[in-house]
Amino acid sequence: MAADRPTAGAIPDPSPETFARTLARVSEMAVAYLRDLPRREAFRRPPEDVAERLLNAPLPQTGVSAEEILAHVEAEILPYSLGIGHPRWWGFVRASAHPVGMATELLATTMNSNCAGSAQIATHLELTVLRWLTELVGYRADAGGLLMSGGSAANFVALAAMRERHLPGTRARGIDARSERPAVYATREVHGCVNRAVELLGLGSDALRWVPVDADRRMDVTALARMIVEDRAAGAMPLCVVATAGTVNSGAVDPLADMAELARREGLWFHVDGAYGAIGAALPELAEQYRGLDLADSIVVDPHKWLYVPYEAGAVLVRDPETLHQAFATQADYLEVQDEDYFNGPLWFHERGPQLSRGFRALKVWAVMQHIGMEGYRELWRHDLATAAELRRRAEDHPRLELAPSTHLSVCCFRYVPAHGDPNAFNRVLLDRIHRDGRLFVSGTTLESTFYLRACIINFRSTLDDARVAVETVVELGAALEREG
Ligand SMILES: Cc1ncc(COP(=O)(O)O)c(C=O)c1O
């Protein structure tokens, strides 16, 4: 007779004692990881043999114990993390994650909630977090949205809502971009995910109209106004203006109020990608730059960036949440719920976005936001801004370094100026040397044909002294590279 539950080899639920031992081991490893993080290289690439072993690992046939798996993780996985969270990890737009977020993430997976919607507590928590984010950036209290995996997915959702509002019925009939000739306005400083969203939504990247920028790399609104008029005259269909509040390249915040006003006059959707920088609206000393943010039709803000929440957590907020329903809601017999059903909750998030099954992202966002609080956040943000300012000051003062003009928020771009040769080629090699050295991690970018080393400081572990260490390291490595000729 077959056993009523599988046993041999199938490794079902461990006993509570065994699970507790596993968790104790995991917590030991997590604590050790964080303790050692500042002392290790900012980035450590996995050795070839480790990578090879993993890549060639066969499909497991016989189960192995949790202890064995954790021993493997400890030996061959944890040491080769990307290193985000190191005090001088300043590449791209990647933030240190708060340990309270890590701990609650474990509980989120313990609950294994599927956040499609329903009356579960996770739905209420997500609504709460969205309301907090709305208030944090000074948006409209009646806005609504959902948590997504990050800024790329959130921008896609926002632009899908835009498409459904401005090209109603597109979901059913599709779009003929050649005859309808949609136009979406942004600057070249916009994040690449906006291009991808425009492509995925069938508008075609030819729909993107690149509006020139001013000396601060902010959208030139006079040029925007002219382009809209010209495009209309030429038979195109202007749909949307995309602003960035905190560009990846330089941290610039587009002139939101002027763009909002023009978009309103022209009847266009006004979208603000504030994945990185929207939180600046919560700092009184920066608030002036963010005037007009509240007039947006949609806003993206990423908790996994400057709110220090572990990956993945992005958010999209839309002035009229009904547009999200128009863009995404689908009917399916297997999902039918009656209004009065016990299972029915305040909202079905799967009707607002592309995912049905959704992880319980809200728990870690809720926990970290609650733990730090707005007073704590303002202090941490100001410290990040001060560290970026210190880095700029040191780069500007150093005779071998050159600071890029006009960087904002917590972005600082600078380069080593070699006595001979092509500085762009030199700094590309220098960037690789910096990565190999491991004392800091920055990324690179090109501003007006000049390649720079680029730091974006959203890292509560960074100190002002880290700016000194970073500059000294870059100068030391740059000088060594020069000596090699
Ligand atoms: C302004 C901006 N928008 C969008 C994104 C994409 O966000 P994610 O990497 O979370 O998908 C980024 C990422 O750095 C960003 O800085």
Ligand as a Chemical Component Dictionary entry (heavy atoms), coordinates in Angstrom:
data_LIG
# 
_chem_comp.id                   LIG 
_chem_comp.type                 NON-POLYMER 
_chem_comp.pdbx_formal_charge   0 
_chem_comp.three_letter_code    LIG 
# 
loop_
_chem_comp_atom.comp_id 
_chem_comp_atom.atom_id 
_chem_comp_atom.alt_atom_id 
_chem_comp_atom.type_symbol 
_chem_comp_atom.charge 
_chem_comp_atom.model_Cartn_x 
_chem_comp_atom.model_Cartn_y 
_chem_comp_atom.model_Cartn_z 
_chem_comp_atom.pdbx_ordinal 
LIG C1 C1 C 0 15.874 56.915 -13.257 1  
LIG C2 C2 C 0 15.790 55.424 -13.350 2  
LIG N1 N1 N 0 14.732 54.866 -13.958 3  
LIG C3 C3 C 0 14.604 53.527 -14.078 4  
LIG C4 C4 C 0 15.560 52.682 -13.589 5  
LIG C5 C5 C 0 15.399 51.197 -13.742 6  
LIG O1 O1 O 0 15.112 50.672 -12.485 7  
LIG P1 P1 P 0 15.331 49.114 -12.164 8  
LIG O2 O2 O 0 16.793 48.874 -12.317 9  
LIG O3 O3 O 0 14.855 49.013 -10.752 10 
LIG O4 O4 O 0 14.501 48.337 -13.109 11 
LIG C6 C6 C 0 16.688 53.210 -12.969 12 
LIG C7 C7 C 0 17.751 52.336 -12.477 13 
LIG O5 O5 O 0 18.794 52.752 -12.088 14 
LIG C8 C8 C 0 16.794 54.621 -12.823 15 
LIG O6 O6 O 0 17.833 55.180 -12.197 16 
# 
loop_
_chem_comp_bond.comp_id 
_chem_comp_bond.atom_id_1 
_chem_comp_bond.atom_id_2 
_chem_comp_bond.value_order 
_chem_comp_bond.pdbx_ordinal 
LIG C1 C2 SING 1  
LIG C2 N1 SING 2  
LIG C2 C8 DOUB 3  
LIG N1 C3 DOUB 4  
LIG C3 C4 SING 5  
LIG C4 C5 SING 6  
LIG C4 C6 DOUB 7  
LIG C5 O1 SING 8  
LIG O1 P1 SING 9  
LIG P1 O2 DOUB 10 
LIG P1 O3 SING 11 
LIG P1 O4 SING 12 
LIG C6 C7 SING 13 
LIG C6 C8 SING 14 
LIG C7 O5 DOUB 15 
LIG C8 O6 SING 16 
# 
